Amino acid sequence: MDADFDRRHAAIARWLLIVCAFIFLMVVIGGLTRLTESGLSIVEWKPLTGWMPPVGDAAWQGLFQKYQTSPEYQKINRGMSLDQFKGIFWLEFAHRLWGRLIGLAFAVPLAIFWWRGWLDRRLKGHMVAALLLGGAQGVLGWWMVASGLIDDPRVSPYRLAAHFGLAVAIYGYLFWIATGLIGLSGEVGANAEGGRVRRLAVLLFGLVVVTMLSGALVAGLDAGLAYNTFPLMAGRMVPDGYFALGVTFANMFENIAAVQFNHRLLATLTVLSALGFGFLAPQGSGDFRLRRAILLVPAAAAIQYGLGVLTLLLHVPIALGVAHQGTAVILFTAVLWAIRIAGYASAKPLQTAAIRAN
């Protein structure tokens, strides 16, 4: 009975990790869509029929005519040819289509596992919550796009940050559930350091999340195209224009100088904290899995920081910009994994079932 229970949980975990991989790729596609300025090429939202690509000249002309009424065409791309429009259309279409495929990759196996009775009450609640979050993400994505279809051909940085943040939250939620089902309690030895490592990893996780959201604001404002020197900004550690909008809420989230400086500061604090976290690896312990989970964090942070600096210095080339966004999710995953492994290492035998259930 226990073997069958573990087999079912392992199957569910593998499915959820596959969905996580789909979401990770979605984040990468989203970054590519933003960096190529393709996100406003489709000016309407069709949740049920939007998966169908345009077929024939009439369909293409109809889509192009709708795009020509948008602020982006009127103020930035006036005179664009139909072939040029197709270039930006297909990337946004792929972005939306991949979102629908993620929904199918989640909903169809969920229905099968539910029908077979493989989901207990707790897992059913988690799955329904994840399904609702996925639907909310679709609505939020359109709400973000709609903000760039009114007057200013640029999506709201706040809505962009919310859209990115929810995608990462769903990814983290499913990853946490999946790793809780794998059952590592017999593979991770009890370790007195586990509790302390877990507490520090949770603090670092919070810093990573804040830094990622600040990066989304940088992306939304195209702030990476300004102050392309490092570590100084226009020859100063703190740029002259830091309080250009006054000592206000708007200044901290809408002023390019302040937003970029804040992201630099948060990123530096994150990489230094991650490097410090790496020194916590219990060198004298035989628990290789815990040691490895800890050391993955500074490695991912160092790569992410280096990519961020290069992206800035080279004026945000598309490949580096996409890599920087994708590596942020990898760092997020590494810290979440460290929290999970440290939790197993610090748990007493009787706590194991509770950890796996959550």
CORFEN-V290624 format. One record per run of one state. SS is the DSSP state (h for helix, s for strand, l for the rest). FROM is the first residue (numbers start at 0). LEN is the number of residues. If there is no record, write none. Layout:
SS:FROM:LEN ; SS:FROM:LEN
This chain:
l:0:1 ; h:1:34 ; l:35:21 ; h:56:12 ; l:68:2 ; h:70:5 ; l:75:6 ; h:81:35 ; l:116:4 ; h:120:26 ; l:146:10 ; h:156:26 ; l:182:11 ; h:193:28 ; l:221:1 ; h:222:3 ; l:225:7 ; s:232:1 ; l:233:2 ; s:235:1 ; l:236:3 ; h:239:4 ; l:243:5 ; h:248:6 ; l:254:1 ; h:255:23 ; l:278:9 ; h:287:26 ; l:313:4 ; h:317:29 ; l:346:2 ; h:348:9 ; l:357:1
